[in-house]
Amino acid sequence: MNITTKKGDQGSTSLYDGTRVPKDDARIELNGQLDELNALLGLCKAATGQSQPYETVQRELMLLMAVVARRPDPAAADVLSVAVDRMEQFVRTATEGRRFDFVLPGRSLADAAIHMARAKVRTCERRLVALQREDALPPVLLVYLNRLSDFLFCLPD
């Protein structure tokens, strides 16, 4: 398999539906940020020595990226809605009886990696909001990213 197509050598790339767009298109920018987030979640897996919950989130992010790239998937909104519910329940349980405080990341390598991923989620949220001004996307995408940052904030290292 050859991954080099040379079709992007002039500064454009294809969305899933075949539409050619500039490499700085809002969809490509968002998916690039989501790709970085996915890589950071891989770092979280390595730093914590735990595959879960990181692999579940990575799979959900790939689904979200496919929607952004215009890959039709009627089940995507349902899958992400269930994920939102799961994360909300976790956050409720993790924060019950606790007071919110800002944190100074870096208590450990795992803690630093989780907070880097959380901060990257915020970047992804901003890019999604910008994209939504140009193109309609399922509202659950923004809800998912918003809950994901809360979820990562509450994860133990």
C-alpha atoms as an extended CHARMM CRD file, in Angstrom:
* protein
*
       157  EXT
         1         1  MET       CA              0.0000000000        0.0000000000        0.0000000000  PROA      1               0.0000000000
         2         2  ASN       CA              1.3580000000        3.3820000000       -0.9760000000  PROA      2               0.0000000000
         3         3  ILE       CA              0.1530000000        6.2610000000        1.1970000000  PROA      3               0.0000000000
         4         4  THR       CA              1.8200000000        8.8870000000       -0.9970000000  PROA      4               0.0000000000
         5         5  THR       CA             -0.6610000000       10.1580000000       -3.5940000000  PROA      5               0.0000000000
         6         6  LYS       CA              0.9600000000       13.5410000000       -4.3560000000  PROA      6               0.0000000000
         7         7  LYS       CA             -2.5560000000       14.9750000000       -4.6720000000  PROA      7               0.0000000000
         8         8  GLY       CA             -1.8940000000       17.2630000000       -1.7100000000  PROA      8               0.0000000000
         9         9  ASP       CA              1.3480000000       18.6900000000       -3.0460000000  PROA      9               0.0000000000
        10        10  GLN       CA             -0.4430000000       21.8290000000       -4.2190000000  PROA      10              0.0000000000
        11        11  GLY       CA             -2.0400000000       22.5730000000       -0.8400000000  PROA      11              0.0000000000
        12        12  SER       CA             -5.3760000000       20.8180000000       -1.0990000000  PROA      12              0.0000000000
        13        13  THR       CA             -6.8260000000       17.5960000000        0.2400000000  PROA      13              0.0000000000
        14        14  SER       CA            -10.0280000000       15.5810000000       -0.0220000000  PROA      14              0.0000000000
        15        15  LEU       CA            -12.8710000000       15.2150000000        2.4110000000  PROA      15              0.0000000000
        16        16  TYR       CA            -14.4770000000       11.7960000000        2.7430000000  PROA      16              0.0000000000
        17        17  ASP       CA            -17.1120000000       12.6770000000        0.1380000000  PROA      17              0.0000000000
        18        18  GLY       CA            -14.3940000000       13.5330000000       -2.4090000000  PROA      18              0.0000000000
        19        19  THR       CA            -14.7140000000       17.3020000000       -2.1580000000  PROA      19              0.0000000000
        20        20  ARG       CA            -11.3040000000       18.9480000000       -2.5980000000  PROA      20              0.0000000000
        21        21  VAL       CA            -10.5830000000       21.6940000000       -0.0670000000  PROA      21              0.0000000000
        22        22  PRO       CA             -7.5330000000       23.7640000000        0.8700000000  PROA      22              0.0000000000
        23        23  LYS       CA             -5.4360000000       22.2250000000        3.6280000000  PROA      23              0.0000000000
        24        24  ASP       CA             -6.3130000000       25.1750000000        5.8500000000  PROA      24              0.0000000000
        25        25  ASP       CA            -10.0660000000       24.6010000000        5.4240000000  PROA      25              0.0000000000
        26        26  ALA       CA            -11.9330000000       24.7560000000        8.7510000000  PROA      26              0.0000000000
        27        27  ARG       CA            -12.8180000000       21.0420000000        8.5300000000  PROA      27              0.0000000000
        28        28  ILE       CA             -9.2020000000       20.0580000000        7.9350000000  PROA      28              0.0000000000
        29        29  GLU       CA             -8.0310000000       22.3510000000       10.7450000000  PROA      29              0.0000000000
        30        30  LEU       CA            -10.5140000000       20.8160000000       13.1820000000  PROA      30              0.0000000000
        31        31  ASN       CA             -9.6200000000       17.2780000000       12.1690000000  PROA      31              0.0000000000
        32        32  GLY       CA             -5.9310000000       18.1210000000       12.5450000000  PROA      32              0.0000000000
        33        33  GLN       CA             -6.5880000000       19.3230000000       16.0880000000  PROA      33              0.0000000000
        34        34  LEU       CA             -8.6500000000       16.2010000000       16.8140000000  PROA      34              0.0000000000
        35        35  ASP       CA             -5.8030000000       14.0720000000       15.4350000000  PROA      35              0.0000000000
        36        36  GLU       CA             -3.4030000000       15.7810000000       17.8650000000  PROA      36              0.0000000000
        37        37  LEU       CA             -5.8770000000       15.1190000000       20.6720000000  PROA      37              0.0000000000
        38        38  ASN       CA             -6.0190000000       11.4580000000       19.6690000000  PROA      38              0.0000000000
        39        39  ALA       CA             -2.2130000000       11.2970000000       19.8250000000  PROA      39              0.0000000000
        40        40  LEU       CA             -2.2350000000       12.9340000000       23.2640000000  PROA      40              0.0000000000
        41        41  LEU       CA             -4.7140000000       10.3190000000       24.4430000000  PROA      41              0.0000000000
        42        42  GLY       CA             -2.2000000000        7.7270000000       23.2650000000  PROA      42              0.0000000000
        43        43  LEU       CA              0.3540000000        9.4480000000       25.4870000000  PROA      43              0.0000000000
        44        44  CYS       CA             -2.1510000000        9.2600000000       28.3560000000  PROA      44              0.0000000000
        45        45  LYS       CA             -2.4690000000        5.4970000000       27.7780000000  PROA      45              0.0000000000
        46        46  ALA       CA              1.2840000000        5.0710000000       27.8450000000  PROA      46              0.0000000000
        47        47  ALA       CA              1.8080000000        7.3450000000       30.8580000000  PROA      47              0.0000000000
        48        48  THR       CA             -0.9260000000        5.7410000000       32.9620000000  PROA      48              0.0000000000
        49        49  GLY       CA             -0.3330000000        2.1830000000       31.7710000000  PROA      49              0.0000000000
        50        50  GLN       CA             -4.0970000000        1.8580000000       31.2310000000  PROA      50              0.0000000000
        51        51  SER       CA             -5.8540000000        1.3530000000       27.9140000000  PROA      51              0.0000000000
        52        52  GLN       CA             -9.2270000000        2.4610000000       29.2770000000  PROA      52              0.0000000000
        53        53  PRO       CA            -10.8720000000        4.9090000000       29.1560000000  PROA      53              0.0000000000
        54        54  TYR       CA             -8.4720000000        6.3080000000       26.5570000000  PROA      54              0.0000000000
        55        55  GLU       CA             -9.1040000000        3.8080000000       23.7600000000  PROA      55              0.0000000000
        56        56  THR       CA            -12.8570000000        4.2700000000       24.0640000000  PROA      56              0.0000000000
        57        57  VAL       CA            -12.4430000000        8.0280000000       23.7030000000  PROA      57              0.0000000000
        58        58  GLN       CA            -10.0150000000        7.5680000000       20.8000000000  PROA      58              0.0000000000
        59        59  ARG       CA            -12.6100000000        5.5020000000       18.9390000000  PROA      59              0.0000000000
        60        60  GLU       CA            -15.2750000000        8.1140000000       19.6310000000  PROA      60              0.0000000000
        61        61  LEU       CA            -12.9530000000       10.8310000000       18.3450000000  PROA      61              0.0000000000
        62        62  MET       CA            -12.4230000000        8.9080000000       15.1160000000  PROA      62              0.0000000000
        63        63  LEU       CA            -16.1790000000        8.7860000000       14.6840000000  PROA      63              0.0000000000
        64        64  LEU       CA            -16.3970000000       12.5180000000       15.3310000000  PROA      64              0.0000000000
        65        65  MET       CA            -13.5930000000       13.1330000000       12.8100000000  PROA      65              0.0000000000
        66        66  ALA       CA            -15.4580000000       11.1190000000       10.1990000000  PROA      66              0.0000000000
        67        67  VAL       CA            -18.5570000000       13.2820000000       10.6760000000  PROA      67              0.0000000000
        68        68  VAL       CA            -16.4210000000       16.4200000000       10.3100000000  PROA      68              0.0000000000
        69        69  ALA       CA            -14.9360000000       14.9750000000        7.0940000000  PROA      69              0.0000000000
        70        70  ARG       CA            -18.4670000000       14.4770000000        5.7240000000  PROA      70              0.0000000000
        71        71  ARG       CA            -18.6270000000       10.7120000000        6.0720000000  PROA      71              0.0000000000
        72        72  PRO       CA            -22.3030000000        9.8730000000        6.4970000000  PROA      72              0.0000000000
        73        73  ASP       CA            -22.9890000000        7.7650000000        9.5640000000  PROA      73              0.0000000000
        74        74  PRO       CA            -26.5610000000        7.8050000000       10.8680000000  PROA      74              0.0000000000
        75        75  ALA       CA            -25.4890000000        6.1320000000       14.1300000000  PROA      75              0.0000000000
        76        76  ALA       CA            -22.7640000000        8.6740000000       14.9580000000  PROA      76              0.0000000000
        77        77  ALA       CA            -25.0250000000       11.0870000000       16.8280000000  PROA      77              0.0000000000
        78        78  ASP       CA            -26.4720000000        8.2470000000       18.9130000000  PROA      78              0.0000000000
        79        79  VAL       CA            -23.0400000000        6.8280000000       19.7750000000  PROA      79              0.0000000000
        80        80  LEU       CA            -21.7670000000       10.2590000000       20.8170000000  PROA      80              0.0000000000
        81        81  SER       CA            -24.9380000000       10.9630000000       22.8310000000  PROA      81              0.0000000000
        82        82  VAL       CA            -24.4340000000        7.7420000000       24.7850000000  PROA      82              0.0000000000
        83        83  ALA       CA            -20.8090000000        8.7710000000       25.3590000000  PROA      83              0.0000000000
        84        84  VAL       CA            -21.9530000000       12.1570000000       26.6670000000  PROA      84              0.0000000000
        85        85  ASP       CA            -24.2510000000       10.4050000000       29.1520000000  PROA      85              0.0000000000
        86        86  ARG       CA            -21.4060000000        8.1120000000       30.2550000000  PROA      86              0.0000000000
        87        87  MET       CA            -19.0350000000       11.0330000000       30.8010000000  PROA      87              0.0000000000
        88        88  GLU       CA            -21.6580000000       13.0920000000       32.6390000000  PROA      88              0.0000000000
        89        89  GLN       CA            -22.2720000000       10.2180000000       35.0430000000  PROA      89              0.0000000000
        90        90  PHE       CA            -18.5410000000        9.8140000000       35.6500000000  PROA      90              0.0000000000
        91        91  VAL       CA            -18.0930000000       13.5410000000       36.2970000000  PROA      91              0.0000000000
        92        92  ARG       CA            -21.0690000000       13.6190000000       38.6890000000  PROA      92              0.0000000000
        93        93  THR       CA            -19.6330000000       10.7090000000       40.6540000000  PROA      93              0.0000000000
        94        94  ALA       CA            -16.0600000000       12.0310000000       40.6070000000  PROA      94              0.0000000000
        95        95  THR       CA            -17.0360000000       15.5030000000       41.8050000000  PROA      95              0.0000000000
        96        96  GLU       CA            -19.6760000000       14.5740000000       44.3720000000  PROA      96              0.0000000000
        97        97  GLY       CA            -18.9240000000       16.4480000000       47.5700000000  PROA      97              0.0000000000
        98        98  ARG       CA            -15.8020000000       18.0620000000       46.1140000000  PROA      98              0.0000000000
        99        99  ARG       CA            -15.0900000000       21.7300000000       45.6190000000  PROA      99              0.0000000000
       100       100  PHE       CA            -13.8460000000       22.8920000000       42.2110000000  PROA      100             0.0000000000
       101       101  ASP       CA            -10.3070000000       24.2620000000       42.1980000000  PROA      101             0.0000000000
       102       102  PHE       CA             -7.9730000000       25.1680000000       39.4060000000  PROA      102             0.0000000000
       103       103  VAL       CA             -5.0720000000       22.7810000000       39.2010000000  PROA      103             0.0000000000
       104       104  LEU       CA             -1.3940000000       23.0580000000       38.5470000000  PROA      104             0.0000000000
       105       105  PRO       CA             -0.7620000000       20.1510000000       36.1180000000  PROA      105             0.0000000000
       106       106  GLY       CA              2.3480000000       18.0650000000       36.4590000000  PROA      106             0.0000000000
       107       107  ARG       CA              2.0520000000       16.0660000000       39.6640000000  PROA      107             0.0000000000
       108       108  SER       CA              3.2200000000       13.1590000000       37.5170000000  PROA      108             0.0000000000
       109       109  LEU       CA              3.8720000000       12.4110000000       33.8550000000  PROA      109             0.0000000000
       110       110  ALA       CA              0.3820000000       10.9030000000       33.6120000000  PROA      110             0.0000000000
       111       111  ASP       CA             -1.2160000000       13.9680000000       35.2170000000  PROA      111             0.0000000000
       112       112  ALA       CA              0.6210000000       16.2670000000       32.7960000000  PROA      112             0.0000000000
       113       113  ALA       CA             -0.4090000000       14.1490000000       29.7930000000  PROA      113             0.0000000000
       114       114  ILE       CA             -4.0690000000       14.0900000000       30.8510000000  PROA      114             0.0000000000
       115       115  HSD       CA             -4.0990000000       17.8690000000       31.2880000000  PROA      115             0.0000000000
       116       116  MET       CA             -2.4110000000       18.3770000000       27.9110000000  PROA      116             0.0000000000
       117       117  ALA       CA             -5.1860000000       16.2950000000       26.3670000000  PROA      117             0.0000000000
       118       118  ARG       CA             -7.8110000000       18.2990000000       28.2760000000  PROA      118             0.0000000000
       119       119  ALA       CA             -6.3410000000       21.5770000000       27.0290000000  PROA      119             0.0000000000
       120       120  LYS       CA             -6.2760000000       20.2340000000       23.4600000000  PROA      120             0.0000000000
       121       121  VAL       CA             -9.9870000000       19.4090000000       23.7650000000  PROA      121             0.0000000000
       122       122  ARG       CA            -10.5880000000       23.1230000000       24.4020000000  PROA      122             0.0000000000
       123       123  THR       CA             -8.7320000000       23.9720000000       21.2010000000  PROA      123             0.0000000000
       124       124  CYS       CA            -10.8910000000       21.4600000000       19.3430000000  PROA      124             0.0000000000
       125       125  GLU       CA            -14.0070000000       23.0620000000       20.7960000000  PROA      125             0.0000000000
       126       126  ARG       CA            -12.9440000000       26.4820000000       19.5280000000  PROA      126             0.0000000000
       127       127  ARG       CA            -12.2350000000       25.1150000000       16.0480000000  PROA      127             0.0000000000
       128       128  LEU       CA            -15.6180000000       23.3580000000       16.0100000000  PROA      128             0.0000000000
       129       129  VAL       CA            -17.4350000000       26.5570000000       16.9590000000  PROA      129             0.0000000000
       130       130  ALA       CA            -15.6710000000       28.3450000000       14.0960000000  PROA      130             0.0000000000
       131       131  LEU       CA            -16.6260000000       25.5670000000       11.6660000000  PROA      131             0.0000000000
       132       132  GLN       CA            -20.2490000000       25.6150000000       12.8130000000  PROA      132             0.0000000000
       133       133  ARG       CA            -20.4760000000       29.2540000000       11.7230000000  PROA      133             0.0000000000
       134       134  GLU       CA            -19.7580000000       28.0600000000        8.1610000000  PROA      134             0.0000000000
       135       135  ASP       CA            -21.4300000000       24.6690000000        8.0340000000  PROA      135             0.0000000000
       136       136  ALA       CA            -24.1290000000       22.8480000000        9.9650000000  PROA      136             0.0000000000
       137       137  LEU       CA            -22.9230000000       19.9120000000       12.0340000000  PROA      137             0.0000000000
       138       138  PRO       CA            -24.7850000000       17.7730000000       14.5550000000  PROA      138             0.0000000000
       139       139  PRO       CA            -25.0210000000       19.7180000000       17.8620000000  PROA      139             0.0000000000
       140       140  VAL       CA            -23.8970000000       16.6290000000       19.7940000000  PROA      140             0.0000000000
       141       141  LEU       CA            -20.3300000000       17.1580000000       18.5090000000  PROA      141             0.0000000000
       142       142  LEU       CA            -19.9050000000       20.3040000000       20.5830000000  PROA      142             0.0000000000
       143       143  VAL       CA            -21.6500000000       18.7640000000       23.5940000000  PROA      143             0.0000000000
       144       144  TYR       CA            -19.3360000000       15.7430000000       23.3290000000  PROA      144             0.0000000000
       145       145  LEU       CA            -16.1850000000       17.8840000000       23.3080000000  PROA      145             0.0000000000
       146       146  ASN       CA            -17.4350000000       20.0170000000       26.1670000000  PROA      146             0.0000000000
       147       147  ARG       CA            -18.0890000000       16.9340000000       28.3140000000  PROA      147             0.0000000000
       148       148  LEU       CA            -14.7980000000       15.3650000000       27.2720000000  PROA      148             0.0000000000
       149       149  SER       CA            -12.8200000000       18.2420000000       28.7660000000  PROA      149             0.0000000000
       150       150  ASP       CA            -14.7520000000       17.8570000000       32.0400000000  PROA      150             0.0000000000
       151       151  PHE       CA            -14.1920000000       14.1000000000       31.9240000000  PROA      151             0.0000000000
       152       152  LEU       CA            -10.4470000000       14.4640000000       31.4510000000  PROA      152             0.0000000000
       153       153  PHE       CA            -10.2950000000       17.0670000000       34.2260000000  PROA      153             0.0000000000
       154       154  CYS       CA            -11.7980000000       14.5190000000       36.6230000000  PROA      154             0.0000000000
       155       155  LEU       CA             -9.6580000000       11.5230000000       35.6290000000  PROA      155             0.0000000000
       156       156  PRO       CA             -7.1660000000       10.3230000000       38.1720000000  PROA      156             0.0000000000
       157       157  ASP       CA             -3.5920000000        9.9560000000       37.0410000000  PROA      157             0.0000000000
